[in-house]
Amino acid sequence: MSKVRKLELLAPAGNLDKLKSAVLYGADAVYLSNRFFGLRGKAGNFTLNQMKEGVEFAHARGVKVYAAVNIFAYNRDFRRLAEYLKILQDEIHIDAIIVTDPGVIDLAKEVAPKLELHLSTQANTLNYRACSFWKKQGVSRVILAREVSFKDIKKICAEDIVDIEIFVHGSICIAYSGRCFISNYMSKYRDANRGLCTNSCRWNYSLQGKVGEGTTCSTHGSDTSACSNPTDETTQVPATESEFKEHAKDLATSNEFQVEEAERPGEYMPLEEDGRGTYLFNSKDLSLINRLDDIIESGLVSLKVEGRTKSVSYVSCITAIYRKALDAYYSSKEDYYKILPDLNMELAQIGGRGYTEGLFKGDHQDDYNYHENLALQHSYDLAGYVRKDHETEKLKHVSIKQKLIVGQEVQIFRRDLNHEFRTIKEIYKLDGTKVERVVGGDEAYLSGFDDLEEGTILRIGSKLARKE
């Protein structure tokens, strides 16, 4: 095959442990933030000292680091923001900042002109003329809105105006490129546009609407649903996807909709419909693992994984899976196609909300919405991850996330996906005390695991974790 341009694999780093794992498992770049300016107030985030340590760790391994500064800023933000941008440039040596607000862009050019500017997906960029506009403002890379189809992605890349980045995996916000106010409305002052999203769109709601005279039809989350008439017995709506869609047709005939959140019984909120349809709350997760052949050939420069609030296990596994896919394609298309079934199996073992290609194919797809009964059941739970021990070079300790006992077999999740199983021979607390078991929250030395690199994750079967 002809030589193709290698794309950057950009992984989320919600904290220092996740950064190190993302680097270990194959990221070409990571993105992070502190708690004030990066739209992920619940991600753990970084202090300035941790950010500096993370950048040094990544740069030593040839990995770039981008800082999200993509809040929609108020006047009160700019005094602290100016100082923060200077620190990112002069002390931490961030490779680029991810920005949305034109005021923040203007300030960055003024106080930290060496910082490369990447335009956030929150800016809703959909076309090449918008890319041209942002280039004139000093932006070198545009992260396209998730609503852009592959056809339009190719068109934008063909114009060769700025570097283009897209999301290839992770959660999809129901609002246009994340500009959502549901969290702020439902949770009072938890503004998604200020980094404090509570994921209210993923709570359990009942949808109710009038189907006919004297008849009410309702669905409770995605568990059980009923259409009833005062004189008839209640009819349970089956939980399969096809039957769920048939039930939705009944609801669609209603002129009146309202929703009831599970923790707010009796509090009904109207749900309105416009000329483009009704936008319900809950999407499956995005996965474009099966479309990397098209994506690589399109002219993009970076593939982004969503998930700064996800676990270190999630970040590690998703990064490794996409690393494997990209490397296989660079070897040959045949290698990529050959391993796709295994890669999809690895994704299924992580669990989640089911997967969709979202709007990548164009218009809204039938597989876009998530129903609880369609969720993927994860096969493994995170048992722990390796952390650096500053007192001895021989043993690295493990941050424990599940109860582990001597004699138990654990899986070492490898970057190349050729996972290894080892048996725990001995367990020591950090003070040297030998114990038979540890539980989540402990830090311990596991005999026979001291050769593992910092950031390596250990997993156990999910059934075993539940039994214990």
Phi and psi in degrees as a GROMACS rama.xvg file:
@    title "Ramachandran Plot"
@    xaxis  label "Phi"
@    yaxis  label "Psi"
@TYPE xy
-68.2378  155.206  SER-2
-67.2535  131.441  LYS-3
-112.336  153.349  VAL-4
-71.5783  129.453  ARG-5
-79.53  129.128  LYS-6
-87.1692  152.338  LEU-7
-78.9492  132.448  GLU-8
-98.6865  113.459  LEU-9
-107.71  116.305  LEU-10
-110.953  153.211  ALA-11
-79.7657  145.45  PRO-12
-133.931  90.0694  ALA-13
-73.5543  -21.6991  GLY-14
-155.96  -176.872  ASN-15
-66.411  -39.2999  LEU-16
-62.1544  -41.5765  ASP-17
-67.6353  -37.1304  LYS-18
-59.6111  -48.5099  LEU-19
-64.665  -38.5145  LYS-20
-68.1175  -40.4586  SER-21
-61.2022  -41.591  ALA-22
-63.6756  -47.2488  VAL-23
-60.136  -37.4069  LEU-24
-92.3151  12.6528  TYR-25
113.809  9.78899  GLY-26
-68.7598  141.056  ALA-27
-85.9695  -23.1165  ASP-28
-155.731  156.857  ALA-29
-131.028  157.642  VAL-30
-126.567  143.94  TYR-31
-148.093  -177.339  LEU-32
-164.094  168.01  SER-33
-93.6385  -178.546  ASN-34
-78.3588  -13.6589  ARG-35
-95.1739  -31.4399  PHE-36
-124.787  12.8524  PHE-37
-121.288  15.068  GLY-38
63.9105  16.3659  LEU-39
-141.259  69.4542  ARG-40
-63.4894  -20.6462  GLY-41
-99.1043  9.46032  LYS-42
-82.4228  -2.72384  ALA-43
94.4062  -58.2744  GLY-44
62.7494  -174.276  ASN-45
-122.937  139.774  PHE-46
-76.5299  168.781  THR-47
-63.6241  -37.8102  LEU-48
-65.7607  -41.0643  ASN-49
-66.4872  -37.0633  GLN-50
-63.0822  -42.058  MET-51
-63.8551  -42.6402  LYS-52
-63.0372  -41.6888  GLU-53
-64.7986  -40.8225  GLY-54
-64.992  -42.7562  VAL-55
-63.7059  -41.2531  GLU-56
-61.5189  -46.8061  PHE-57
-68.489  -46.9935  ALA-58
-62.4549  -34.32  HIS-59
-64.1247  -18.8636  ALA-60
-113.064  15.2973  ARG-61
75.5484  22.4659  GLY-62
-109.351  134.928  VAL-63
-84.7411  158.84  LYS-64
-132.359  127.799  VAL-65
-114.583  140.751  TYR-66
-106.143  125.515  ALA-67
-77.298  120.642  ALA-68
-128.735  51.573  VAL-69
-107.296  28.1444  ASN-70
-69.2993  158.779  ILE-71
-87.4691  107.955  PHE-72
-83.5896  144.144  ALA-73
-99.8673  168.026  TYR-74
-54.0056  -38.3397  ASN-75
-67.7086  -16.7736  ARG-76
-78.3955  -22.5398  ASP-77
-74.1135  -26.785  PHE-78
-64.2171  -49.4542  ARG-79
-71.7974  -32.5506  ARG-80
-64.7354  -38.8098  LEU-81
-60.5734  -45.1272  ALA-82
-64.975  -40.0895  GLU-83
-62.2904  -44.2011  TYR-84
-63.3226  -38.373  LEU-85
-63.0954  -41.0666  LYS-86
-64.9905  -42.7942  ILE-87
-58.3349  -39.7295  LEU-88
-77.2928  -49.09  GLN-89
-93.1435  -26.2053  ASP-90
-112.91  -40.3607  GLU-91
-92.5072  -26.5887  ILE-92
63.5388  48.3686  HIS-93
-62.8418  144.856  ILE-94
-78.2273  -30.6027  ASP-95
-165.253  161.254  ALA-96
-117.719  146.221  ILE-97
-100.464  121.276  ILE-98
-130.019  157.281  VAL-99
-128.087  -50.3326  THR-100
-73.0705  127.572  ASP-101
-57.1294  -32.4689  PRO-102
-65.6292  -38.7389  GLY-103
-67.7605  -40.8638  VAL-104
-59.5341  -45.8802  ILE-105
-61.7066  -42.9028  ASP-106
-65.152  -43.6445  LEU-107
-60.0039  -42.7352  ALA-108
-64.2599  -28.5221  LYS-109
-80.2751  -47.3745  GLU-110
-101.872  -18.4026  VAL-111
-142.131  64.7244  ALA-112
-66.7838  -14.9154  PRO-113
-82.0548  -13.4612  LYS-114
-73.2884  129.359  LEU-115
-72.9167  141.02  GLU-116
-107.83  122.39  LEU-117
-111.703  128.191  HIS-118
-84.7434  125.662  LEU-119
-67.435  155.392  SER-120
-60.156  -23.4356  THR-121
-61.8372  -17.6618  GLN-122
-79.2827  -4.82584  ALA-123
61.4414  43.4613  ASN-124
-78.8893  123.873  THR-125
-121.535  -9.55212  LEU-126
-149.285  165.908  ASN-127
-72.6795  -26.2978  TYR-128
-68.5445  -36.4005  ARG-129
-64.9985  -39.4912  ALA-130
-60.3503  -40.9976  CYS-131
-62.38  -41.1298  SER-132
-60.5099  -47.9205  PHE-133
-68.3515  -31.5341  TRP-134
-60.6356  -39.4526  LYS-135
-64.8583  -20.9342  LYS-136
-89.7995  1.80874  GLN-137
101.348  5.25348  GLY-138
-79.089  132.932  VAL-139
-102.546  -18.8755  SER-140
-141.536  139.7  ARG-141
-117.47  127.426  VAL-142
-93.4479  108.387  ILE-143
-66.2097  153.992  LEU-144
-61.2631  148.888  ALA-145
-67.0198  -14.357  ARG-146
-80.7663  -4.25912  GLU-147
-78.616  130.412  VAL-148
-77.7043  164.062  SER-149
-62.2466  -37.2461  PHE-150
-57.0026  -44.5241  LYS-151
-74.5345  -31.7773  ASP-152
-59.0427  -47.0045  ILE-153
-60.8735  -41.0047  LYS-154
-63.4408  -43.5943  LYS-155
-64.6813  -44.3  ILE-156
-64.3507  -36.047  CYS-157
-64.028  -27.3317  ALA-158
-71.0365  -21.8929  GLU-159
52.4492  49.7149  ASP-160
-90.5812  -51.6978  ILE-161
-138.698  167.423  VAL-162
-66.3176  143.217  ASP-163
-119.237  135.12  ILE-164
-126.401  144.085  GLU-165
-133.709  159.492  ILE-166
-80.3883  135.448  PHE-167
-116.648  -13.1066  VAL-168
-157.844  141.449  HIS-169
128.501  -171.19  GLY-170
-64.0295  147.958  SER-171
-117.069  124.398  ILE-172
-77.1921  142.024  CYS-173
-73.3939  -20.8313  ILE-174
-83.5754  161.018  ALA-175
-62.6985  108.075  TYR-176
49.8605  34.1665  SER-177
91.1086  -0.73862  GLY-178
-81.4493  85.0498  ARG-179
-121.544  146.13  CYS-180
-122.908  6.82249  PHE-181
-62.0186  -46.2241  ILE-182
-58.4698  -45.362  SER-183
-63.0094  -38.311  ASN-184
-70.6762  -44.734  TYR-185
-79.0903  -31.6779  MET-186
-113.27  -1.75406  SER-187
60.7587  104.043  LYS-188
71.7489  13.3305  TYR-189
-101.964  78.1072  ARG-190
-83.7816  120.368  ASP-191
-61.6709  -29.9583  ALA-192
-81.4665  1.98029  ASN-193
-120.601  12.2152  ARG-194
89.3599  15.935  GLY-195
-121.468  29.6391  LEU-196
-59.9993  132.569  CYS-197
-96.3269  5.53331  THR-198
56.0385  42.6137  ASN-199
-58.6827  -25.9466  SER-200
-64.8078  -17.0804  CYS-201
-103.433  8.13377  ARG-202
-74.5286  172.632  TRP-203
-91.5416  113.505  ASN-204
-116.13  154.839  TYR-205
-104.318  133.955  SER-206
-107.919  126.065  LEU-207
-127.199  141.859  GLN-208
-158.821  152.632  GLY-209
-80.5144  123.657  LYS-210
-94.4804  -39.2337  VAL-211
-155.494  -178.304  GLY-212
-59.968  118.197  GLU-213
76.0353  8.6593  GLY-214
-115.902  135.092  THR-215
-118.788  134.784  THR-216
-118.066  131.437  CYS-217
-141.998  150.16  SER-218
-123.988  131.337  THR-219
-101.712  103.087  HIS-220
56.3815  -118.91  GLY-221
-137.779  20.4122  SER-222
-86.9054  -70.686  ASP-223
-131.075  151.222  THR-224
-139.269  158.22  SER-225
-149.382  143.666  ALA-226
-117.761  128.123  CYS-227
-137.805  153.712  SER-228
-120.953  143.429  ASN-229
-52.7719  -25.3174  PRO-230
-101.774  -2.76395  THR-231
-110.748  160.394  ASP-232
-72.5034  151.043  GLU-233
-66.8816  133.531  THR-234
-102.299  118.37  THR-235
-77.0084  134.634  GLN-236
-90.8057  123.956  VAL-237
-58.7435  159.583  PRO-238
-95.7457  1.31591  ALA-239
-71.8494  157.931  THR-240
-64.2044  -42.3544  GLU-241
-64.8602  -41.751  SER-242
-71.0211  -32.2548  GLU-243
-61.5684  -40.1781  PHE-244
-66.3773  -39.4463  LYS-245
-61.2913  -41.0188  GLU-246
-63.3508  -38.708  HIS-247
-63.5332  -30.1648  ALA-248
-62.5701  -38.1278  LYS-249
-61.9119  -45.3126  ASP-250
-63.1992  -33.8672  LEU-251
-66.4889  -19.1429  ALA-252
-79.8271  -9.21539  THR-253
-78.0878  145.034  SER-254
-94.897  -7.29974  ASN-255
-129.83  121.758  GLU-256
-123.455  148.91  PHE-257
-151.825  154.518  GLN-258
-121.998  150.508  VAL-259
-129.786  120.095  GLU-260
-81.2786  142.015  GLU-261
-57.0629  -34.2786  ALA-262
-89.8747  3.71299  GLU-263
-129.381  58.4752  ARG-264
-59.8459  135.972  PRO-265
86.5064  -5.66144  GLY-266
-101.591  100.319  GLU-267
-98.0927  133.756  TYR-268
-119.447  129.331  MET-269
-66.9098  142.431  PRO-270
-118.036  117.242  LEU-271
-103.952  159.536  GLU-272
-126.421  137.196  GLU-273
-111.472  -170.434  ASP-274
-65.3998  -17.3494  GLY-275
-96.3572  -0.974338  ARG-276
115.953  -177.425  GLY-277
-102.116  129.434  THR-278
-100.536  99.7809  TYR-279
-80.766  170.759  LEU-280
-78.8917  -33.6046  PHE-281
-118.963  117.348  ASN-282
-104.161  151.921  SER-283
-66.9281  171.796  LYS-284
-82.4251  148.211  ASP-285
-76.0646  137.662  LEU-286
-147.102  120.272  SER-287
-113.849  25.9971  LEU-288
-59.4516  -31.6318  ILE-289
-85.574  -0.671359  ASN-290
-118.464  15.476  ARG-291
-65.288  -26.7938  LEU-292
-61.628  -46.7373  ASP-293
-65.52  -42.8377  ASP-294
-64.1193  -45.1151  ILE-295
-62.0193  -34.8007  ILE-296
-83.1017  -4.21802  GLU-297
-81.7501  -21.6015  SER-298
105.526  4.32987  GLY-299
-64.8476  162.092  LEU-300
-114.635  -20.9692  VAL-301
-146.973  138.523  SER-302
-114.1  122.423  LEU-303
-108.277  134.624  LYS-304
-101.967  127.29  VAL-305
-80.2051  150.267  GLU-306
143.194  35.3878  GLY-307
-64.9669  -23.8848  ARG-308
-92.9984  -2.63759  THR-309
-79.5836  171.199  LYS-310
-74.2708  163.894  SER-311
-63.0056  -32.5166  VAL-312
-64.5715  -45.7677  SER-313
-59.3312  -49.5823  TYR-314
-59.1975  -44.859  VAL-315
-63.3284  -48.32  SER-316
-67.6416  -46.2018  CYS-317
-64.2476  -42.1377  ILE-318
-60.2054  -45.9301  THR-319
-63.4935  -39.6802  ALA-320
-65.8412  -45.534  ILE-321
-71.8316  -31.4903  TYR-322
-61.3575  -45.3066  ARG-323
-61.5764  -42.666  LYS-324
-64.2901  -46.1077  ALA-325
-63.9384  -45.7298  LEU-326
-63.552  -36.8877  ASP-327
-64.1532  -42.056  ALA-328
-65.7665  -39.1785  TYR-329
-63.8812  -27.9564  TYR-330
-72.9644  -52.4807  SER-331
-172.26  151.473  SER-332
-59.5153  -37.3713  LYS-333
-61.7629  -40.3865  GLU-334
-61.719  -41.0418  ASP-335
-63.1506  -50.0375  TYR-336
-62.8131  -34.0142  TYR-337
-66.1086  -37.5962  LYS-338
-93.5146  -3.94643  ILE-339
-54.6871  -44.7224  LEU-340
-57.9691  -39.8469  PRO-341
-67.4038  -38.2314  ASP-342
-65.8371  -40.5838  LEU-343
-66.4841  -33.4688  ASN-344
-66.134  -40.6558  MET-345
-61.0989  -42.2848  GLU-346
-61.8647  -41.4856  LEU-347
-63.1219  -33.8259  ALA-348
-69.3018  -22.2763  GLN-349
-73.4471  -26.2013  ILE-350
84.555  -175.141  GLY-351
137.83  -155.323  GLY-352
-103.826  15.0758  ARG-353
82.7609  161.786  GLY-354
-121.282  150.884  TYR-355
-142.243  157.905  THR-356
-92.182  7.87872  GLU-357
59.1107  -133.275  GLY-358
-96.8767  12.6785  LEU-359
-58.5096  -36.4124  PHE-360
-83.8918  -5.55502  LYS-361
127.223  -119.706  GLY-362
-67.4163  170.364  ASP-363
-53.1153  133.83  HIS-364
-101.267  152.463  GLN-365
-65.5899  -21.5264  ASP-366
-93.0419  14.0054  ASP-367
-74.1856  -42.6758  TYR-368
-82.085  148.421  ASN-369
-98.6413  134.834  TYR-370
-122.913  139.953  HIS-371
-56.7519  -36.4758  GLU-372
-71.5325  -9.1918  ASN-373
-96.5848  2.63754  LEU-374
-62.9415  147.727  ALA-375
-83.4028  130.671  LEU-376
-88.8125  123.085  GLN-377
-72.8917  145.865  HIS-378
-92.7404  -21.4042  SER-379
-131.861  149.009  TYR-380
-112.453  149.013  ASP-381
-67.5412  123.547  LEU-382
-92.1574  -31.4264  ALA-383
168.472  174.219  GLY-384
-143.02  150.818  TYR-385
-78.48  132.103  VAL-386
-121.29  152.686  ARG-387
-71.8342  135.455  LYS-388
-100.322  118.575  ASP-389
-81.9238  -6.93054  HIS-390
-101.765  -20.5187  GLU-391
-144.85  144.846  THR-392
-89.6903  -11.5591  GLU-393
-85.4603  -35.9002  LYS-394
-122.684  136.187  LEU-395
-107.975  139.686  LYS-396
-92.1559  164.58  HIS-397
-115.336  130.938  VAL-398
-81.6426  113.978  SER-399
-84.8498  134.449  ILE-400
-117.914  -15.3711  LYS-401
-137.079  159.208  GLN-402
-64.0525  127.474  LYS-403
-125.287  145.943  LEU-404
-130.596  155.093  ILE-405
-59.4672  135.274  VAL-406
93.7457  -7.06316  GLY-407
-82.52  143.798  GLN-408
-92.0616  134.325  GLU-409
-127.235  155.214  VAL-410
-97.1221  131.953  GLN-411
-93.263  113.291  ILE-412
-80.1663  114.844  PHE-413
-96.5116  149.028  ARG-414
-59.0313  -37.502  ARG-415
-83.7322  4.4193  ASP-416
69.1168  8.07576  LEU-417
-89.5596  77.6595  ASN-418
-70.1283  152.729  HIS-419
-121.411  143.554  GLU-420
-109.979  134.381  PHE-421
-133.742  153.44  ARG-422
-99.9668  134.828  THR-423
-72.7215  117.451  ILE-424
-90.171  -43.4309  LYS-425
-146.018  150.903  GLU-426
-127.767  133.132  ILE-427
-127.789  135.528  TYR-428
-68.8538  167.316  LYS-429
-64.1264  -23.0981  LEU-430
-85.1982  3.50292  ASP-431
95.9183  -5.62647  GLY-432
-70.4439  127.846  THR-433
-81.7597  131.268  LYS-434
-132.49  165.968  VAL-435
-94.8941  -19.8535  GLU-436
-155.157  158.152  ARG-437
-134.929  161.71  VAL-438
-127.852  168.814  VAL-439
-53.3815  132.184  GLY-440
103.188  -18.1498  GLY-441
-77.8551  159.271  ASP-442
-119.325  130.873  GLU-443
-152.037  158.559  ALA-444
-93.7196  130.345  TYR-445
-107.891  115.625  LEU-446
-61.7931  131.433  SER-447
93.3425  3.86411  GLY-448
-119.184  9.03402  PHE-449
-75.3863  -6.07473  ASP-450
-86.3332  -5.18147  ASP-451
-77.8423  146.92  LEU-452
-75.0472  153.385  GLU-453
-59.7189  132.856  GLU-454
99.7345  -12.1455  GLY-455
-62.6608  136.354  THR-456
-103.75  147.706  ILE-457
-114.706  138.877  LEU-458
-129.445  155.847  ARG-459
-131.033  156.579  ILE-460
-57.584  137.934  GLY-461
-64.8  -33.7116  SER-462
-64.2331  -42.7228  LYS-463
-61.3848  -41.7549  LEU-464
-62.2406  -38.8008  ALA-465
-71.3943  -37.2826  ARG-466
-63.9  -34.8712  LYS-467
